[in-house]
Amino acid sequence: MTGVWRIPAALAVLSVIGLAAAILGDGVWDWLCWATLSVPLAVCAAKLWRQWPS
């Protein structure tokens, strides 16, 4: 059962890191924010793309 929660937990941690980076500053923080917040978005897009009916 613990294996089921690894990916959602990792995506949640990335989201929190990205949101914190957005609040903390500019420059490198902006790049960190974009990078960490784009990963959950890409995972969701890939999952939806695979489930889309042909």
mmCIF entry with sequence, helices, sheets and N, C-alpha, C, O atoms, coordinates in Angstrom:
data_MODEL
# 
_entry.id   MODEL 
# 
_entity.id                         1 
_entity.type                       polymer 
_entity.pdbx_number_of_molecules   1 
# 
_entity_poly.entity_id                      1 
_entity_poly.type                           'polypeptide(L)' 
_entity_poly.nstd_linkage                   no 
_entity_poly.nstd_monomer                   no 
_entity_poly.pdbx_seq_one_letter_code       MTGVWRIPAALAVLSVIGLAAAILGDGVWDWLCWATLSVPLAVCAAKLWRQWPS 
_entity_poly.pdbx_seq_one_letter_code_can   MTGVWRIPAALAVLSVIGLAAAILGDGVWDWLCWATLSVPLAVCAAKLWRQWPS 
_entity_poly.pdbx_strand_id                 A 
# 
loop_
_entity_poly_seq.entity_id 
_entity_poly_seq.num 
_entity_poly_seq.mon_id 
_entity_poly_seq.hetero 
1 1  MET n 
1 2  THR n 
1 3  GLY n 
1 4  VAL n 
1 5  TRP n 
1 6  ARG n 
1 7  ILE n 
1 8  PRO n 
1 9  ALA n 
1 10 ALA n 
1 11 LEU n 
1 12 ALA n 
1 13 VAL n 
1 14 LEU n 
1 15 SER n 
1 16 VAL n 
1 17 ILE n 
1 18 GLY n 
1 19 LEU n 
1 20 ALA n 
1 21 ALA n 
1 22 ALA n 
1 23 ILE n 
1 24 LEU n 
1 25 GLY n 
1 26 ASP n 
1 27 GLY n 
1 28 VAL n 
1 29 TRP n 
1 30 ASP n 
1 31 TRP n 
1 32 LEU n 
1 33 CYS n 
1 34 TRP n 
1 35 ALA n 
1 36 THR n 
1 37 LEU n 
1 38 SER n 
1 39 VAL n 
1 40 PRO n 
1 41 LEU n 
1 42 ALA n 
1 43 VAL n 
1 44 CYS n 
1 45 ALA n 
1 46 ALA n 
1 47 LYS n 
1 48 LEU n 
1 49 TRP n 
1 50 ARG n 
1 51 GLN n 
1 52 TRP n 
1 53 PRO n 
1 54 SER n 
# 
_struct_asym.id          A 
_struct_asym.entity_id   1 
# 
loop_
_struct_conf.conf_type_id 
_struct_conf.id 
_struct_conf.pdbx_PDB_helix_id 
_struct_conf.beg_label_comp_id 
_struct_conf.beg_label_asym_id 
_struct_conf.beg_label_seq_id 
_struct_conf.pdbx_beg_PDB_ins_code 
_struct_conf.end_label_comp_id 
_struct_conf.end_label_asym_id 
_struct_conf.end_label_seq_id 
_struct_conf.pdbx_end_PDB_ins_code 
_struct_conf.beg_auth_comp_id 
_struct_conf.beg_auth_asym_id 
_struct_conf.beg_auth_seq_id 
_struct_conf.end_auth_comp_id 
_struct_conf.end_auth_asym_id 
_struct_conf.end_auth_seq_id 
_struct_conf.pdbx_PDB_helix_class 
_struct_conf.details 
_struct_conf.pdbx_PDB_helix_length 
HELX_P HELX_P1 AA1 THR A 2  ? TRP A 5  ? THR A 2  TRP A 5  5 ? 4  
HELX_P HELX_P2 AA2 ARG A 6  ? LEU A 24 ? ARG A 6  LEU A 24 1 ? 19 
HELX_P HELX_P3 AA3 VAL A 28 ? GLN A 51 ? VAL A 28 GLN A 51 1 ? 24 
# 
_struct_conf_type.id          HELX_P 
_struct_conf_type.criteria    ? 
_struct_conf_type.reference   ? 
# 
loop_
_atom_site.group_PDB 
_atom_site.id 
_atom_site.type_symbol 
_atom_site.label_atom_id 
_atom_site.label_alt_id 
_atom_site.label_comp_id 
_atom_site.label_asym_id 
_atom_site.label_entity_id 
_atom_site.label_seq_id 
_atom_site.pdbx_PDB_ins_code 
_atom_site.Cartn_x 
_atom_site.Cartn_y 
_atom_site.Cartn_z 
_atom_site.occupancy 
_atom_site.B_iso_or_equiv 
_atom_site.pdbx_formal_charge 
_atom_site.auth_seq_id 
_atom_site.auth_comp_id 
_atom_site.auth_asym_id 
_atom_site.auth_atom_id 
_atom_site.pdbx_PDB_model_num 
ATOM 1   N N  . MET A 1 1  ? 0.817  -1.199 0.000   1.00 0.00 ? 1  MET A N  1 
ATOM 2   C CA . MET A 1 1  ? 0.000  0.000  0.000   1.00 0.00 ? 1  MET A CA 1 
ATOM 3   C C  . MET A 1 1  ? 0.860  1.262  0.000   1.00 0.00 ? 1  MET A C  1 
ATOM 4   O O  . MET A 1 1  ? 0.435  2.294  -0.519  1.00 0.00 ? 1  MET A O  1 
ATOM 5   N N  . THR A 1 2  ? 2.051  1.195  0.569   1.00 0.00 ? 2  THR A N  1 
ATOM 6   C CA . THR A 1 2  ? 2.884  2.389  0.619   1.00 0.00 ? 2  THR A CA 1 
ATOM 7   C C  . THR A 1 2  ? 3.396  2.784  -0.755  1.00 0.00 ? 2  THR A C  1 
ATOM 8   O O  . THR A 1 2  ? 3.681  3.959  -0.986  1.00 0.00 ? 2  THR A O  1 
ATOM 9   N N  . GLY A 1 3  ? 3.523  1.826  -1.680  1.00 0.00 ? 3  GLY A N  1 
ATOM 10  C CA . GLY A 1 3  ? 3.979  2.134  -3.025  1.00 0.00 ? 3  GLY A CA 1 
ATOM 11  C C  . GLY A 1 3  ? 3.000  2.988  -3.795  1.00 0.00 ? 3  GLY A C  1 
ATOM 12  O O  . GLY A 1 3  ? 3.396  3.713  -4.707  1.00 0.00 ? 3  GLY A O  1 
ATOM 13  N N  . VAL A 1 4  ? 1.739  2.918  -3.449  1.00 0.00 ? 4  VAL A N  1 
ATOM 14  C CA . VAL A 1 4  ? 0.705  3.683  -4.132  1.00 0.00 ? 4  VAL A CA 1 
ATOM 15  C C  . VAL A 1 4  ? 0.882  5.174  -3.890  1.00 0.00 ? 4  VAL A C  1 
ATOM 16  O O  . VAL A 1 4  ? 0.539  5.980  -4.755  1.00 0.00 ? 4  VAL A O  1 
ATOM 17  N N  . TRP A 1 5  ? 1.403  5.553  -2.746  1.00 0.00 ? 5  TRP A N  1 
ATOM 18  C CA . TRP A 1 5  ? 1.468  6.966  -2.363  1.00 0.00 ? 5  TRP A CA 1 
ATOM 19  C C  . TRP A 1 5  ? 2.794  7.640  -2.711  1.00 0.00 ? 5  TRP A C  1 
ATOM 20  O O  . TRP A 1 5  ? 2.957  8.834  -2.461  1.00 0.00 ? 5  TRP A O  1 
ATOM 21  N N  . ARG A 1 6  ? 3.740  6.902  -3.278  1.00 0.00 ? 6  ARG A N  1 
ATOM 22  C CA . ARG A 1 6  ? 5.053  7.497  -3.553  1.00 0.00 ? 6  ARG A CA 1 
ATOM 23  C C  . ARG A 1 6  ? 4.983  8.595  -4.613  1.00 0.00 ? 6  ARG A C  1 
ATOM 24  O O  . ARG A 1 6  ? 5.512  9.685  -4.398  1.00 0.00 ? 6  ARG A O  1 
ATOM 25  N N  . ILE A 1 7  ? 4.352  8.334  -5.732  1.00 0.00 ? 7  ILE A N  1 
ATOM 26  C CA . ILE A 1 7  ? 4.291  9.325  -6.812  1.00 0.00 ? 7  ILE A CA 1 
ATOM 27  C C  . ILE A 1 7  ? 3.458  10.542 -6.402  1.00 0.00 ? 7  ILE A C  1 
ATOM 28  O O  . ILE A 1 7  ? 3.929  11.666 -6.577  1.00 0.00 ? 7  ILE A O  1 
ATOM 29  N N  . PRO A 1 8  ? 2.245  10.376 -5.866  1.00 0.00 ? 8  PRO A N  1 
ATOM 30  C CA . PRO A 1 8  ? 1.502  11.560 -5.428  1.00 0.00 ? 8  PRO A CA 1 
ATOM 31  C C  . PRO A 1 8  ? 2.233  12.353 -4.337  1.00 0.00 ? 8  PRO A C  1 
ATOM 32  O O  . PRO A 1 8  ? 2.171  13.582 -4.319  1.00 0.00 ? 8  PRO A O  1 
ATOM 33  N N  . ALA A 1 9  ? 2.911  11.670 -3.446  1.00 0.00 ? 9  ALA A N  1 
ATOM 34  C CA . ALA A 1 9  ? 3.661  12.376 -2.402  1.00 0.00 ? 9  ALA A CA 1 
ATOM 35  C C  . ALA A 1 9  ? 4.830  13.151 -3.006  1.00 0.00 ? 9  ALA A C  1 
ATOM 36  O O  . ALA A 1 9  ? 5.106  14.277 -2.593  1.00 0.00 ? 9  ALA A O  1 
ATOM 37  N N  . ALA A 1 10 ? 5.511  12.559 -3.976  1.00 0.00 ? 10 ALA A N  1 
ATOM 38  C CA . ALA A 1 10 ? 6.618  13.254 -4.641  1.00 0.00 ? 10 ALA A CA 1 
ATOM 39  C C  . ALA A 1 10 ? 6.114  14.482 -5.395  1.00 0.00 ? 10 ALA A C  1 
ATOM 40  O O  . ALA A 1 10 ? 6.759  15.531 -5.372  1.00 0.00 ? 10 ALA A O  1 
ATOM 41  N N  . LEU A 1 11 ? 4.970  14.360 -6.061  1.00 0.00 ? 11 LEU A N  1 
ATOM 42  C CA . LEU A 1 11 ? 4.395  15.493 -6.771  1.00 0.00 ? 11 LEU A CA 1 
ATOM 43  C C  . LEU A 1 11 ? 3.961  16.591 -5.800  1.00 0.00 ? 11 LEU A C  1 
ATOM 44  O O  . LEU A 1 11 ? 4.096  17.778 -6.099  1.00 0.00 ? 11 LEU A O  1 
ATOM 45  N N  . ALA A 1 12 ? 3.447  16.196 -4.651  1.00 0.00 ? 12 ALA A N  1 
ATOM 46  C CA . ALA A 1 12 ? 3.058  17.181 -3.636  1.00 0.00 ? 12 ALA A CA 1 
ATOM 47  C C  . ALA A 1 12 ? 4.276  17.912 -3.097  1.00 0.00 ? 12 ALA A C  1 
ATOM 48  O O  . ALA A 1 12 ? 4.233  19.128 -2.906  1.00 0.00 ? 12 ALA A O  1 
ATOM 49  N N  . VAL A 1 13 ? 5.355  17.193 -2.850  1.00 0.00 ? 13 VAL A N  1 
ATOM 50  C CA . VAL A 1 13 ? 6.584  17.823 -2.349  1.00 0.00 ? 13 VAL A CA 1 
ATOM 51  C C  . VAL A 1 13 ? 7.134  18.790 -3.392  1.00 0.00 ? 13 VAL A C  1 
ATOM 52  O O  . VAL A 1 13 ? 7.551  19.896 -3.046  1.00 0.00 ? 13 VAL A O  1 
ATOM 53  N N  . LEU A 1 14 ? 7.141  18.389 -4.672  1.00 0.00 ? 14 LEU A N  1 
ATOM 54  C CA . LEU A 1 14 ? 7.607  19.287 -5.725  1.00 0.00 ? 14 LEU A CA 1 
ATOM 55  C C  . LEU A 1 14 ? 6.744  20.541 -5.798  1.00 0.00 ? 14 LEU A C  1 
ATOM 56  O O  . LEU A 1 14 ? 7.257  21.642 -5.999  1.00 0.00 ? 14 LEU A O  1 
ATOM 57  N N  . SER A 1 15 ? 5.442  20.375 -5.637  1.00 0.00 ? 15 SER A N  1 
ATOM 58  C CA . SER A 1 15 ? 4.546  21.532 -5.674  1.00 0.00 ? 15 SER A CA 1 
ATOM 59  C C  . SER A 1 15 ? 4.820  22.481 -4.520  1.00 0.00 ? 15 SER A C  1 
ATOM 60  O O  . SER A 1 15 ? 4.839  23.697 -4.711  1.00 0.00 ? 15 SER A O  1 
ATOM 61  N N  . VAL A 1 16 ? 5.029  21.948 -3.339  1.00 0.00 ? 16 VAL A N  1 
ATOM 62  C CA . VAL A 1 16 ? 5.305  22.793 -2.175  1.00 0.00 ? 16 VAL A CA 1 
ATOM 63  C C  . VAL A 1 16 ? 6.635  23.518 -2.354  1.00 0.00 ? 16 VAL A C  1 
ATOM 64  O O  . VAL A 1 16 ? 6.743  24.703 -2.039  1.00 0.00 ? 16 VAL A O  1 
ATOM 65  N N  . ILE A 1 17 ? 7.644  22.817 -2.856  1.00 0.00 ? 17 ILE A N  1 
ATOM 66  C CA . ILE A 1 17 ? 8.943  23.452 -3.101  1.00 0.00 ? 17 ILE A CA 1 
ATOM 67  C C  . ILE A 1 17 ? 8.799  24.561 -4.136  1.00 0.00 ? 17 ILE A C  1 
ATOM 68  O O  . ILE A 1 17 ? 9.366  25.642 -3.975  1.00 0.00 ? 17 ILE A O  1 
ATOM 69  N N  . GLY A 1 18 ? 8.045  24.296 -5.192  1.00 0.00 ? 18 GLY A N  1 
ATOM 70  C CA . GLY A 1 18 ? 7.848  25.305 -6.226  1.00 0.00 ? 18 GLY A CA 1 
ATOM 71  C C  . GLY A 1 18 ? 7.096  26.525 -5.727  1.00 0.00 ? 18 GLY A C  1 
ATOM 72  O O  . GLY A 1 18 ? 7.453  27.653 -6.067  1.00 0.00 ? 18 GLY A O  1 
ATOM 73  N N  . LEU A 1 19 ? 6.070  26.318 -4.933  1.00 0.00 ? 19 LEU A N  1 
ATOM 74  C CA . LEU A 1 19 ? 5.312  27.442 -4.395  1.00 0.00 ? 19 LEU A CA 1 
ATOM 75  C C  . LEU A 1 19 ? 6.148  28.240 -3.392  1.00 0.00 ? 19 LEU A C  1 
ATOM 76  O O  . LEU A 1 19 ? 6.067  29.468 -3.353  1.00 0.00 ? 19 LEU A O  1 
ATOM 77  N N  . ALA A 1 20 ? 6.946  27.548 -2.588  1.00 0.00 ? 20 ALA A N  1 
ATOM 78  C CA . ALA A 1 20 ? 7.826  28.246 -1.655  1.00 0.00 ? 20 ALA A CA 1 
ATOM 79  C C  . ALA A 1 20 ? 8.889  29.052 -2.409  1.00 0.00 ? 20 ALA A C  1 
ATOM 80  O O  . ALA A 1 20 ? 9.223  30.169 -2.012  1.00 0.00 ? 20 ALA A O  1 
ATOM 81  N N  . ALA A 1 21 ? 9.415  28.486 -3.490  1.00 0.00 ? 21 ALA A N  1 
ATOM 82  C CA . ALA A 1 21 ? 10.418 29.193 -4.285  1.00 0.00 ? 21 ALA A CA 1 
ATOM 83  C C  . ALA A 1 21 ? 9.819  30.439 -4.920  1.00 0.00 ? 21 ALA A C  1 
ATOM 84  O O  . ALA A 1 21 ? 10.508 31.449 -5.066  1.00 0.00 ? 21 ALA A O  1 
ATOM 85  N N  . ALA A 1 22 ? 8.552  30.381 -5.297  1.00 0.00 ? 22 ALA A N  1 
ATOM 86  C CA . ALA A 1 22 ? 7.893  31.542 -5.892  1.00 0.00 ? 22 ALA A CA 1 
ATOM 87  C C  . ALA A 1 22 ? 7.767  32.674 -4.884  1.00 0.00 ? 22 ALA A C  1 
ATOM 88  O O  . ALA A 1 22 ? 7.816  33.848 -5.252  1.00 0.00 ? 22 ALA A O  1 
ATOM 89  N N  . ILE A 1 23 ? 7.606  32.328 -3.628  1.00 0.00 ? 23 ILE A N  1 
ATOM 90  C CA . ILE A 1 23 ? 7.456  33.338 -2.592  1.00 0.00 ? 23 ILE A CA 1 
ATOM 91  C C  . ILE A 1 23 ? 8.806  33.903 -2.156  1.00 0.00 ? 23 ILE A C  1 
ATOM 92  O O  . ILE A 1 23 ? 8.904  35.081 -1.813  1.00 0.00 ? 23 ILE A O  1 
ATOM 93  N N  . LEU A 1 24 ? 9.842  33.071 -2.168  1.00 0.00 ? 24 LEU A N  1 
ATOM 94  C CA . LEU A 1 24 ? 11.119 33.444 -1.568  1.00 0.00 ? 24 LEU A CA 1 
ATOM 95  C C  . LEU A 1 24 ? 11.905 34.516 -2.310  1.00 0.00 ? 24 LEU A C  1 
ATOM 96  O O  . LEU A 1 24 ? 12.532 35.361 -1.672  1.00 0.00 ? 24 LEU A O  1 
ATOM 97  N N  . GLY A 1 25 ? 11.890 34.506 -3.622  1.00 0.00 ? 25 GLY A N  1 
ATOM 98  C CA . GLY A 1 25 ? 12.731 35.501 -4.273  1.00 0.00 ? 25 GLY A CA 1 
ATOM 99  C C  . GLY A 1 25 ? 12.658 35.476 -5.780  1.00 0.00 ? 25 GLY A C  1 
ATOM 100 O O  . GLY A 1 25 ? 11.762 34.873 -6.371  1.00 0.00 ? 25 GLY A O  1 
ATOM 101 N N  . ASP A 1 26 ? 13.634 36.156 -6.402  1.00 0.00 ? 26 ASP A N  1 
ATOM 102 C CA . ASP A 1 26 ? 13.705 36.279 -7.852  1.00 0.00 ? 26 ASP A CA 1 
ATOM 103 C C  . ASP A 1 26 ? 14.977 35.611 -8.371  1.00 0.00 ? 26 ASP A C  1 
ATOM 104 O O  . ASP A 1 26 ? 15.797 35.114 -7.599  1.00 0.00 ? 26 ASP A O  1 
ATOM 105 N N  . GLY A 1 27 ? 15.117 35.614 -9.677  1.00 0.00 ? 27 GLY A N  1 
ATOM 106 C CA . GLY A 1 27 ? 16.308 35.049 -10.295 1.00 0.00 ? 27 GLY A CA 1 
ATOM 107 C C  . GLY A 1 27 ? 16.274 33.538 -10.300 1.00 0.00 ? 27 GLY A C  1 
ATOM 108 O O  . GLY A 1 27 ? 15.428 32.931 -10.957 1.00 0.00 ? 27 GLY A O  1 
ATOM 109 N N  . VAL A 1 28 ? 17.196 32.926 -9.566  1.00 0.00 ? 28 VAL A N  1 
ATOM 110 C CA . VAL A 1 28 ? 17.277 31.466 -9.508  1.00 0.00 ? 28 VAL A CA 1 
ATOM 111 C C  . VAL A 1 28 ? 16.004 30.877 -8.902  1.00 0.00 ? 28 VAL A C  1 
ATOM 112 O O  . VAL A 1 28 ? 15.571 29.792 -9.289  1.00 0.00 ? 28 VAL A O  1 
ATOM 113 N N  . TRP A 1 29 ? 15.423 31.580 -7.974  1.00 0.00 ? 29 TRP A N  1 
ATOM 114 C CA . TRP A 1 29 ? 14.186 31.098 -7.344  1.00 0.00 ? 29 TRP A CA 1 
ATOM 115 C C  . TRP A 1 29 ? 13.063 30.970 -8.371  1.00 0.00 ? 29 TRP A C  1 
ATOM 116 O O  . TRP A 1 29 ? 12.264 30.036 -8.303  1.00 0.00 ? 29 TRP A O  1 
ATOM 117 N N  . ASP A 1 30 ? 12.999 31.901 -9.320  1.00 0.00 ? 30 ASP A N  1 
ATOM 118 C CA . ASP A 1 30 ? 11.986 31.818 -10.369 1.00 0.00 ? 30 ASP A CA 1 
ATOM 119 C C  . ASP A 1 30 ? 12.182 30.577 -11.228 1.00 0.00 ? 30 ASP A C  1 
ATOM 120 O O  . ASP A 1 30 ? 11.223 29.888 -11.576 1.00 0.00 ? 30 ASP A O  1 
ATOM 121 N N  . TRP A 1 31 ? 13.438 30.302 -11.563 1.00 0.00 ? 31 TRP A N  1 
ATOM 122 C CA . TRP A 1 31 ? 13.726 29.105 -12.358 1.00 0.00 ? 31 TRP A CA 1 
ATOM 123 C C  . TRP A 1 31 ? 13.382 27.843 -11.584 1.00 0.00 ? 31 TRP A C  1 
ATOM 124 O O  . TRP A 1 31 ? 12.837 26.897 -12.153 1.00 0.00 ? 31 TRP A O  1 
ATOM 125 N N  . LEU A 1 32 ? 13.692 27.818 -10.305 1.00 0.00 ? 32 LEU A N  1 
ATOM 126 C CA . LEU A 1 32 ? 13.348 26.664 -9.470  1.00 0.00 ? 32 LEU A CA 1 
ATOM 127 C C  . LEU A 1 32 ? 11.843 26.489 -9.396  1.00 0.00 ? 32 LEU A C  1 
ATOM 128 O O  . LEU A 1 32 ? 11.335 25.370 -9.454  1.00 0.00 ? 32 LEU A O  1 
ATOM 129 N N  . CYS A 1 33 ? 11.131 27.602 -9.268  1.00 0.00 ? 33 CYS A N  1 
ATOM 130 C CA . CYS A 1 33 ? 9.668  27.572 -9.216  1.00 0.00 ? 33 CYS A CA 1 
ATOM 131 C C  . CYS A 1 33 ? 9.091  26.967 -10.500 1.00 0.00 ? 33 CYS A C  1 
ATOM 132 O O  . CYS A 1 33 ? 8.264  26.056 -10.450 1.00 0.00 ? 33 CYS A O  1 
ATOM 133 N N  . TRP A 1 34 ? 9.535  27.482 -11.641 1.00 0.00 ? 34 TRP A N  1 
ATOM 134 C CA . TRP A 1 34 ? 9.026  26.976 -12.925 1.00 0.00 ? 34 TRP A CA 1 
ATOM 135 C C  . TRP A 1 34 ? 9.365  25.503 -13.112 1.00 0.00 ? 34 TRP A C  1 
ATOM 136 O O  . TRP A 1 34 ? 8.528  24.729 -13.578 1.00 0.00 ? 34 TRP A O  1 
ATOM 137 N N  . ALA A 1 35 ? 10.568 25.113 -12.757 1.00 0.00 ? 35 ALA A N  1 
ATOM 138 C CA . ALA A 1 35 ? 10.989 23.723 -12.952 1.00 0.00 ? 35 ALA A CA 1 
ATOM 139 C C  . ALA A 1 35 ? 10.178 22.765 -12.075 1.00 0.00 ? 35 ALA A C  1 
ATOM 140 O O  . ALA A 1 35 ? 9.708  21.730 -12.547 1.00 0.00 ? 35 ALA A O  1 
ATOM 141 N N  . THR A 1 36 ? 10.021 23.114 -10.806 1.00 0.00 ? 36 THR A N  1 
ATOM 142 C CA . THR A 1 36 ? 9.327  22.194 -9.906  1.00 0.00 ? 36 THR A CA 1 
ATOM 143 C C  . THR A 1 36 ? 7.814  22.171 -10.140 1.00 0.00 ? 36 THR A C  1 
ATOM 144 O O  . THR A 1 36 ? 7.178  21.136 -9.943  1.00 0.00 ? 36 THR A O  1 
ATOM 145 N N  . LEU A 1 37 ? 7.240  23.286 -10.553 1.00 0.00 ? 37 LEU A N  1 
ATOM 146 C CA . LEU A 1 37 ? 5.798  23.295 -10.807 1.00 0.00 ? 37 LEU A CA 1 
ATOM 147 C C  . LEU A 1 37 ? 5.436  22.729 -12.177 1.00 0.00 ? 37 LEU A C  1 
ATOM 148 O O  . LEU A 1 37 ? 4.279  22.379 -12.412 1.00 0.00 ? 37 LEU A O  1 
ATOM 149 N N  . SER A 1 38 ? 6.405  22.635 -13.080 1.00 0.00 ? 38 SER A N  1 
ATOM 150 C CA . SER A 1 38 ? 6.110  22.070 -14.391 1.00 0.00 ? 38 SER A CA 1 
ATOM 151 C C  . SER A 1 38 ? 6.102  20.539 -14.369 1.00 0.00 ? 38 SER A C  1 
ATOM 152 O O  . SER A 1 38 ? 5.470  19.914 -15.221 1.00 0.00 ? 38 SER A O  1 
ATOM 153 N N  . VAL A 1 39 ? 6.787  19.939 -13.416 1.00 0.00 ? 39 VAL A N  1 
ATOM 154 C CA . VAL A 1 39 ? 6.834  18.476 -13.350 1.00 0.00 ? 39 VAL A CA 1 
ATOM 155 C C  . VAL A 1 39 ? 5.451  17.878 -13.071 1.00 0.00 ? 39 VAL A C  1 
ATOM 156 O O  . VAL A 1 39 ? 5.037  16.987 -13.812 1.00 0.00 ? 39 VAL A O  1 
ATOM 157 N N  . PRO A 1 40 ? 4.712  18.319 -12.041 1.00 0.00 ? 40 PRO A N  1 
ATOM 158 C CA . PRO A 1 40 ? 3.374  17.760 -11.838 1.00 0.00 ? 40 PRO A CA 1 
ATOM 159 C C  . PRO A 1 40 ? 2.438  18.027 -13.024 1.00 0.00 ? 40 PRO A C  1 
ATOM 160 O O  . PRO A 1 40 ? 1.602  17.188 -13.362 1.00 0.00 ? 40 PRO A O  1 
ATOM 161 N N  . LEU A 1 41 ? 2.583  19.183 -13.641 1.00 0.00 ? 41 LEU A N  1 
ATOM 162 C CA . LEU A 1 41 ? 1.776  19.496 -14.814 1.00 0.00 ? 41 LEU A CA 1 
ATOM 163 C C  . LEU A 1 41 ? 2.090  18.540 -15.959 1.00 0.00 ? 41 LEU A C  1 
ATOM 164 O O  . LEU A 1 41 ? 1.176  18.056 -16.626 1.00 0.00 ? 41 LEU A O  1 
ATOM 165 N N  . ALA A 1 42 ? 3.358  18.266 -16.193 1.00 0.00 ? 42 ALA A N  1 
ATOM 166 C CA . ALA A 1 42 ? 3.757  17.341 -17.252 1.00 0.00 ? 42 ALA A CA 1 
ATOM 167 C C  . ALA A 1 42 ? 3.285  15.915 -16.967 1.00 0.00 ? 42 ALA A C  1 
ATOM 168 O O  . ALA A 1 42 ? 2.866  15.203 -17.880 1.00 0.00 ? 42 ALA A O  1 
ATOM 169 N N  . VAL A 1 43 ? 3.354  15.503 -15.714 1.00 0.00 ? 43 VAL A N  1 
ATOM 170 C CA . VAL A 1 43 ? 2.889  14.159 -15.339 1.00 0.00 ? 43 VAL A CA 1 
ATOM 171 C C  . VAL A 1 43 ? 1.390  14.030 -15.586 1.00 0.00 ? 43 VAL A C  1 
ATOM 172 O O  . VAL A 1 43 ? 0.934  13.025 -16.131 1.00 0.00 ? 43 VAL A O  1 
ATOM 173 N N  . CYS A 1 44 ? 0.622  15.045 -15.188 1.00 0.00 ? 44 CYS A N  1 
ATOM 174 C CA . CYS A 1 44 ? -0.829 15.022 -15.410 1.00 0.00 ? 44 CYS A CA 1 
ATOM 175 C C  . CYS A 1 44 ? -1.163 15.037 -16.896 1.00 0.00 ? 44 CYS A C  1 
ATOM 176 O O  . CYS A 1 44 ? -2.065 14.323 -17.333 1.00 0.00 ? 44 CYS A O  1 
ATOM 177 N N  . ALA A 1 45 ? -0.449 15.838 -17.676 1.00 0.00 ? 45 ALA A N  1 
ATOM 178 C CA . ALA A 1 45 ? -0.689 15.900 -19.116 1.00 0.00 ? 45 ALA A CA 1 
ATOM 179 C C  . ALA A 1 45 ? -0.369 14.562 -19.780 1.00 0.00 ? 45 ALA A C  1 
ATOM 180 O O  . ALA A 1 45 ? -1.112 14.110 -20.651 1.00 0.00 ? 45 ALA A O  1 
ATOM 181 N N  . ALA A 1 46 ? 0.724  13.929 -19.379 1.00 0.00 ? 46 ALA A N  1 
ATOM 182 C CA . ALA A 1 46 ? 1.087  12.630 -19.952 1.00 0.00 ? 46 ALA A CA 1 
ATOM 183 C C  . ALA A 1 46 ? 0.042  11.573 -19.592 1.00 0.00 ? 46 ALA A C  1 
ATOM 184 O O  . ALA A 1 46 ? -0.323 10.747 -20.429 1.00 0.00 ? 46 ALA A O  1 
ATOM 185 N N  . LYS A 1 47 ? -0.429 11.599 -18.369 1.00 0.00 ? 47 LYS A N  1 
ATOM 186 C CA . LYS A 1 47 ? -1.444 10.628 -17.935 1.00 0.00 ? 47 LYS A CA 1 
ATOM 187 C C  . LYS A 1 47 ? -2.748 10.821 -18.712 1.00 0.00 ? 47 LYS A C  1 
ATOM 188 O O  . LYS A 1 47 ? -3.365 9.850  -19.148 1.00 0.00 ? 47 LYS A O  1 
ATOM 189 N N  . LEU A 1 48 ? -3.162 12.077 -18.882 1.00 0.00 ? 48 LEU A N  1 
ATOM 190 C CA . LEU A 1 48 ? -4.379 12.341 -19.653 1.00 0.00 ? 48 LEU A CA 1 
ATOM 191 C C  . LEU A 1 48 ? -4.209 11.966 -21.115 1.00 0.00 ? 48 LEU A C  1 
ATOM 192 O O  . LEU A 1 48 ? -5.146 11.470 -21.740 1.00 0.00 ? 48 LEU A O  1 
ATOM 193 N N  . TRP A 1 49 ? -3.014 12.199 -21.670 1.00 0.00 ? 49 TRP A N  1 
ATOM 194 C CA . TRP A 1 49 ? -2.751 11.875 -23.065 1.00 0.00 ? 49 TRP A CA 1 
ATOM 195 C C  . TRP A 1 49 ? -2.874 10.366 -23.294 1.00 0.00 ? 49 TRP A C  1 
ATOM 196 O O  . TRP A 1 49 ? -3.426 9.936  -24.307 1.00 0.00 ? 49 TRP A O  1 
ATOM 197 N N  . ARG A 1 50 ? -2.363 9.568  -22.361 1.00 0.00 ? 50 ARG A N  1 
ATOM 198 C CA . ARG A 1 50 ? -2.446 8.111  -22.497 1.00 0.00 ? 50 ARG A CA 1 
ATOM 199 C C  . ARG A 1 50 ? -3.862 7.587  -22.346 1.00 0.00 ? 50 ARG A C  1 
ATOM 200 O O  . ARG A 1 50 ? -4.204 6.563  -22.939 1.00 0.00 ? 50 ARG A O  1 
ATOM 201 N N  . GLN A 1 51 ? -4.698 8.270  -21.560 1.00 0.00 ? 51 GLN A N  1 
ATOM 202 C CA . GLN A 1 51 ? -6.074 7.814  -21.341 1.00 0.00 ? 51 GLN A CA 1 
ATOM 203 C C  . GLN A 1 51 ? -7.044 8.331  -22.364 1.00 0.00 ? 51 GLN A C  1 
ATOM 204 O O  . GLN A 1 51 ? -8.190 7.882  -22.404 1.00 0.00 ? 51 GLN A O  1 
ATOM 205 N N  . TRP A 1 52 ? -6.617 9.281  -23.213 1.00 0.00 ? 52 TRP A N  1 
ATOM 206 C CA . TRP A 1 52 ? -7.510 9.878  -24.202 1.00 0.00 ? 52 TRP A CA 1 
ATOM 207 C C  . TRP A 1 52 ? -7.954 8.801  -25.202 1.00 0.00 ? 52 TRP A C  1 
ATOM 208 O O  . TRP A 1 52 ? -7.125 8.048  -25.712 1.00 0.00 ? 52 TRP A O  1 
ATOM 209 N N  . PRO A 1 53 ? -9.268 8.729  -25.482 1.00 0.00 ? 53 PRO A N  1 
ATOM 210 C CA . PRO A 1 53 ? -9.735 7.704  -26.429 1.00 0.00 ? 53 PRO A CA 1 
ATOM 211 C C  . PRO A 1 53 ? -9.193 7.957  -27.836 1.00 0.00 ? 53 PRO A C  1 
ATOM 212 O O  . PRO A 1 53 ? -9.085 9.100  -28.279 1.00 0.00 ? 53 PRO A O  1 
ATOM 213 N N  . SER A 1 54 ? -8.860 6.884  -28.515 1.00 0.00 ? 54 SER A N  1 
ATOM 214 C CA . SER A 1 54 ? -8.281 7.002  -29.868 1.00 0.00 ? 54 SER A CA 1 
ATOM 215 C C  . SER A 1 54 ? -9.304 7.429  -30.898 1.00 0.00 ? 54 SER A C  1 
ATOM 216 O O  . SER A 1 54 ? -8.973 7.571  -32.076 1.00 0.00 ? 54 SER A O  1 
# 
